[in-house]
Amino acid sequence: MSSDKRLAKKRRFRLRLLAWVAICAWLLVIAACTPATPGRVRIATTTSVHNSGLLGYLAPAFKQASGFELLIQATGSGRALLLLERRDVDVVISHAPNTEQRMLAEHPEWSYRKFAYNRFIVVGPSSDPAVLRSARDVSDAFRRIEDSSAVFVSRGDESGTHERENSFWDLVGNRPSSDRLIVSGRGMAQALRHADQANAYTLTDEPTYWQLESELELVPLFTDDDRLLNTYAVIADRSTDVAAVFQDWLVSEAGRQIVSRFTIGRKRAYEIWPLGCADITPPSTPCQSP
């Protein structure tokens, strides 16, 4: 190869090298100028919270405050806590105090805060074949269902509602026979639809019922017992920074105000946890604010 050809080859190599350097430099400039993809907080939440619409209401405000998006998975409280145990999610919203108590004992690394409450109610057909309207208390209401020929729809999904339902059947000491006990197993909204189709009773949180009320013929039939209190907690693994960001925001004044403003048909869906009341253990109940 002549010296001229060798020089020409070297020039072509240098030009290609300079071109690649320029391209790489330009890509670095573009990367530096492009906003970072927002981080995500993976949250498993009760189907009642999801069906009520609260998480969809909270998510934009949380993103604006923190820069993080919520990646939401709706499931029963028991299954949500198992997802946290497996680290498949970062944080959980739960309303199953008995299950929470058991799993917190197994996971001292978890941080627990109550943040809101509302109520369970028993709904059913307006004809009220079990005569729940005159029940003395919740155990009497469930006993009347068991003693009658009425059908009851059970969540049957290890949720907080299922946990509470089971506690009421335990008070009665019995439950309807299998031909009168329909296991829904698919979340609160679906359980309400199953009960509506079967002309049956079921236990529900108030906000989910309110969201679906216009679609259902079911009516509230028993609402008056302190044991129908329904408390919600946010549970995070202390070793996960993004989980702490969401938990801290939700129990802060900013988060509390947003929860308190969430309404369904002009009715407040969740009462915020009173300041000064114990909130770090599952048995905690809302006290009178000091």
MARFIMAR-518578 format. One record per residue (C-alpha): x, y, z; residue in three letters. Coordinates in steps of 0.02 Angstrom, whole numbers, padded with zeros to 5 digits, always signed. Each point is the difference from the previous one (the first is absolute). Layout:
N
XYZALA
...
end
This chain:
290
+00000+00000+00000MET
+00069+00171-00049SER
+00033+00135+00130SER
-00141+00107-00074ASP
-00127-00139+00021LYS
+00058-00031+00179ARG
-00020+00185+00041LEU
-00174+00003-00079ALA
-00051-00152+00102LYS
+00061+00080+00162LYS
-00097+00160-00041ARG
-00160-00100-00029ARG
+00025-00091+00166PHE
+00027+00165+00093ARG
-00156+00074-00079LEU
-00106-00151+00051ARG
+00072+00007+00176LEU
-00038+00187+00015LEU
-00176-00032-00064ALA
-00031-00133+00132TRP
+00068+00113+00136VAL
-00116+00139-00057ALA
-00150-00116-00003ILE
+00038-00066+00176CYS
+00024+00177+00066ALA
-00168+00052-00075TRP
-00088-00151+00077LEU
+00072+00048+00170LEU
-00066+00177-00021VAL
-00173-00067-00043ILE
+00002-00117+00150ALA
+00051+00141+00115ALA
-00141+00111-00064CYS
-00136-00133+00006THR
-00100-00005+00165PRO
+00026-00157+00102ALA
-00139-00129-00003THR
-00102+00021+00160PRO
+00031-00130+00134GLY
-00139-00116+00053ARG
-00068-00059+00165VAL
-00076-00174-00015ARG
-00152-00005+00112ILE
-00119-00143+00038ALA
-00165+00066+00064THR
-00162-00074+00059THR
-00131-00016-00135THR
-00115+00107+00107SER
+00123+00147-00005VAL
+00026-00026-00186HIS
-00187-00021-00039ASN
-00042+00155+00102SER
+00111+00105-00114GLY
+00114+00065+00138LEU
+00165-00057-00079LEU
-00043+00078-00167GLY
-00038+00161+00094TYR
+00163-00005+00100LEU
+00119-00050-00140ALA
+00012+00168-00093PRO
+00028+00098+00161ALA
+00134-00122+00058PHE
+00090+00010-00167LYS
-00004+00190+00005GLN
+00069+00000+00178ALA
+00133-00135-00021SER
+00032-00032-00185GLY
-00048-00182+00025PHE
-00139-00093-00090GLU
-00107-00129+00088LEU
-00001-00171-00081LEU
-00160-00072+00075ILE
-00049-00181+00026GLN
-00172-00030+00076ALA
-00023-00158+00103THR
-00061-00058+00170GLY
+00096+00062+00152SER
+00068-00173+00042GLY
+00070-00025-00174ARG
+00066+00178-00004ALA
+00101-00034+00158LEU
+00070-00159-00077LEU
+00057+00103-00150LEU
+00091+00117+00120LEU
+00078-00149+00087GLU
+00067-00062-00168ARG
+00057+00178-00044ARG
-00110-00003-00155ASP
-00068+00169+00057VAL
+00075+00144+00099ASP
-00150+00050+00106VAL
-00172-00064+00048VAL
-00166+00079+00050ILE
-00093-00126+00107SER
-00157-00012+00108HIS
+00023-00171+00080ALA
+00060+00032+00179PRO
+00014-00183+00051ASN
+00107-00046-00150THR
+00101+00159+00019GLU
+00038-00042+00183GLN
+00061-00174-00045ARG
+00110+00056-00144MET
+00074+00150+00092LEU
+00060-00121+00135ALA
+00092-00094-00137GLU
+00070+00158-00082HIS
+00073+00125+00123PRO
+00075+00092-00150GLU
-00173+00059-00053TRP
-00065+00173+00046SER
-00185+00012+00043TYR
-00114+00153+00006ARG
-00189+00016+00008LYS
-00059+00142-00110PHE
-00189-00011-00024ALA
-00160-00089+00045TYR
-00180-00023-00053ASN
-00133-00133+00030ARG
-00059-00168-00058PHE
-00186-00024-00033ILE
-00109-00150-00038VAL
-00099+00021-00160VAL
-00134-00109-00075GLY
-00167-00006-00093PRO
-00126+00131+00052SER
-00122-00139+00044SER
+00121-00046+00142ASP
-00051-00183+00021PRO
+00111-00020+00155ALA
-00073+00159+00080VAL
+00169+00083+00030LEU
-00080+00170+00021ARG
-00053-00045+00177SER
+00162-00090+00050ALA
+00068+00050+00172ARG
+00184-00008-00049ASP
+00113-00072-00134VAL
+00004-00175+00076SER
-00190+00000+00003ASP
-00002+00058-00182ALA
+00113-00143-00056PHE
-00096-00124+00108ARG
-00161+00051-00087ARG
+00080-00033-00169ILE
+00061-00171+00058GLU
-00170-00046+00075ASP
-00098+00052-00155SER
-00003-00071-00175SER
+00091+00155-00066ALA
+00156-00007-00108VAL
+00163+00085+00050PHE
+00143+00046-00118VAL
+00171-00021+00079SER
+00157+00086-00064ARG
+00096-00161+00032GLY
+00165+00080-00052ASP
+00101+00029+00160GLU
-00044+00185-00009SER
-00033+00117+00146GLY
-00185-00013-00035THR
+00011-00190-00001HIS
+00096+00006+00165GLU
-00136+00106+00079ARG
-00139-00108-00072GLU
+00081-00155+00075ASN
+00011+00085+00170SER
-00189+00030-00006PHE
-00037-00181-00047TRP
+00112-00052+00146ASP
-00110+00105+00115LEU
-00152-00095-00064VAL
+00089-00168+00018GLY
-00063-00059-00169ASN
-00023+00057-00179ARG
-00122-00034-00142PRO
+00006-00168-00087SER
+00100-00011-00161SER
-00156+00019-00108ASP
-00033+00170+00082ARG
+00180+00063+00007LEU
+00067+00065-00167ILE
+00188+00026-00003VAL
+00040+00146-00115SER
+00190+00006+00018GLY
+00022+00145-00121ARG
+00001+00164+00094GLY
-00130+00110+00082MET
-00080+00070-00157ALA
-00026-00174-00072GLN
-00067-00066+00166ALA
-00131+00139-00001LEU
-00050-00044-00177ARG
-00012-00185+00046HIS
-00111+00043+00149ALA
-00109+00110-00108ASP
-00024-00139-00129GLN
-00036-00130+00134ALA
-00117+00111+00103ASN
+00119-00032+00144ALA
+00081+00086+00149TYR
+00182+00048+00009THR
+00121+00101+00108LEU
+00080+00150-00086THR
+00094+00159+00038ASP
-00109+00154-00024GLU
+00102+00089-00136PRO
-00001-00147-00121THR
-00188-00019+00025TYR
-00022+00187-00032TRP
+00099-00011-00162GLN
-00113-00139-00065LEU
-00164+00047+00085GLU
-00083+00064-00158SER
+00033-00167-00087GLU
-00067-00109+00141LEU
-00168-00042+00077GLU
+00087-00042+00166LEU
-00036+00117+00145VAL
+00089+00027+00169PRO
-00089-00105+00131LEU
+00115-00001+00151PHE
+00124+00138+00041THR
-00001+00029+00188ASP
+00136-00089+00100ASP
+00173+00057+00056ASP
+00070-00164-00066ARG
-00036+00062-00177LEU
+00143+00126+00016LEU
+00116-00022-00150ASN
+00178+00065+00022THR
+00133+00020-00134TYR
+00189-00008+00020ALA
+00147+00036-00114VAL
+00139-00127+00024ILE
+00176+00019-00071ALA
+00165-00091+00007ASP
+00121+00120+00089ARG
+00141-00056-00114SER
-00091+00064-00155THR
+00023+00187-00022ASP
-00143+00025-00124VAL
-00121-00086+00119ALA
+00049+00119+00139ALA
-00030+00147-00117VAL
-00180-00054-00032PHE
-00036-00047+00181GLN
+00069+00165+00067ASP
-00098+00099-00129TRP
-00164-00091+00034LEU
+00005+00034+00188VAL
+00064+00178-00023SER
-00117+00149+00007GLU
+00001+00009-00191ALA
-00051-00182-00019GLY
-00129+00012+00139ARG
-00084+00149-00081GLN
-00015-00089-00168ILE
-00076-00156+00082VAL
-00124+00110+00094SER
-00054+00087-00162ARG
-00042-00162-00091PHE
-00189-00015-00011THR
-00127-00111-00085ILE
-00166+00084-00036GLY
+00050+00141+00118ARG
+00030-00124+00141LYS
+00174-00012+00074ARG
+00063-00175-00036ALA
+00141-00007+00129TYR
+00022+00085+00167GLU
+00182+00045+00030ILE
+00083-00071+00155TRP
-00014+00126+00143PRO
+00163+00084+00047LEU
+00065-00058+00168GLY
-00086-00170-00008CYS
+00103-00160+00005ALA
+00033-00055-00179ASP
+00146-00122-00002ILE
-00084-00164+00047THR
-00141-00098-00086PRO
-00118+00003+00152PRO
+00007+00192+00006SER
-00167+00088-00019THR
-00036+00184-00032PRO
-00011+00095+00165CYS
-00070+00172+00032GLN
+00123+00126-00070SER
+00085+00093+00144PRO
end
